[in-house]
């Protein structure tokens, strides 16, 4: 058993024993999925999506979340996943661009995305279960098109 697995097991045991809540920050999404009940995806310091873990892994609504999840390795040599490779320039974290910080890499960005940050809208139940409003409709349409293409 790895040191990482031992630490995670210890954290989970303490959480169960004492009713603790953790703010767990990580880039390893397989660990995040294992330890988290609710996940916030951030890009350049801004939350782009918040959802219960199972919902985020099943149906990410933001293109940044989709790209991150498509990069998680799947155990098993025969299982394949379509990678969602982001294109475009990575903005400077010191001097992020105006508007939505993700617009330079977003596959569904509109011209106004470079001018103003999108307004958040509640799309999932619970506190802060939202994603930027204009992205939801386009992401939903794109997911439906992909499902039809896979059928």
N, C-alpha and C positions, 0 to 999 in steps of 0.2 A: 504494500500500500504506500502511495506517495505521501510526502510531507504535506502537500496541498490537500489531499483527500483527508488526512488526519486532522488538519486544522479545520476544514469544513465540517467534518463530523463533530469535532469539539464544539464549534460555534452552534451547530444545530442542536446538540445535546443541551448546551447552556440555554439556548433559546426556549427549548421545550420545558426545561426544568424551572426556569425563572420567569418565563413569559416575556422574554426580551424582544425588542424590535431593533433591527440593524439597518443602517444605511451602508450598503455594500457597493463599492465603486470598483468596476473591473472592465477590462476589455475582452476577457475570455467568456464569450456568451454561453458556452456549454456549462460553465460554473455558475453563471448568473441564472440560467434556467433551473439549475439544480437547487439553488439556495433561496431564490426569490419567489415571492407571491405576487408582487407588483413591481413593474419595471418602468423606469423613465429613460428614454433614449435621448442623448444630448448630442449636439453638433456645435462646435465652437462656443461652448458655454451656454447654449440655449436649449431648453427642452423642446424637442420636436414631436414627441409622442409619449403618452403615459397609458399603460394598460395593465390589467392582470396578466401575469406571466403566460398562462396558457393561451389567452387571446392574442397577445403580441406575437407569440411563436406561430400560431395558426393563421392569423390574418393581420399582418402589419399594415397600417394605413399610410404611413409616411415612406417616401422613397428611400430615405436614409436608413430607416429600420429594415426595409426590404433588402437593401444592399448588405447591411451588416449580417442579417440572418442568412443570406445566401452564401456567406463566406464561412459559416460554421461547418466544420468537417462532419460528415456522417460516417459512423462506424460501419464497416462492411465494404469490401472491395467492389461489389456488384451494384451498390446503391449509388445513383447519380443525382445531382441536384443542378438545376440551371443557375449559373452564377450571374448575378446582377452587378456587372462591373461599372462603377461610376466613371464618367468622363468629365472633362473640364478641369479648370484650375482650382487648386485648393487655396482658399483665401488665407491671408496672414492672420493668425490668431491674435497678433498684436494690433493689427489694423484691419479688422474684419470689414467686409464690404457693407455698403448701406443696404437697407431693406432686409430681406430674408438672407441669413448667412449662408444658406444652402443653395441659393439660386444659381451659382456658377457651376454646380455639379448636378443639378436637378434635371431629370429627364422630362419633367412636366412643367418647367418654369415658364411663366408668362412675362412679358415686358415689365409689368408693374411690380413683379417680385423683386426687381433690383432697386426699386424706389421705397417700398415700405414693407415692413414685416407683416406676415399674414395674421389675421385675427383668429384666435383660437375658438373652436366650437366643440361643445360636448358631443362626442360621438359614441362614447361608451359609458355605461352606468358607473356611478361612484365619483368621488372627488377627483377633479382634474383629469377626467377620462377623455381628454380632447386631443385633437390634432388641428393644424391650421386648416381653416375652412375650405379654401379653394383647392387644396390638395385632395380632400376626401372624395369629391365627385370624380375627379380624374383617376385617382388610384382605384376606386371601385370599378370604373369603366374598364381600366386596363386589366384588372384581375379577372373580370368577366370575359374579356376578349381572350386572355390566356387560357382560361378554363375551356372556352369553346374550341380553341386551337388544339388543346391537348385531347379533346374528345374524339 
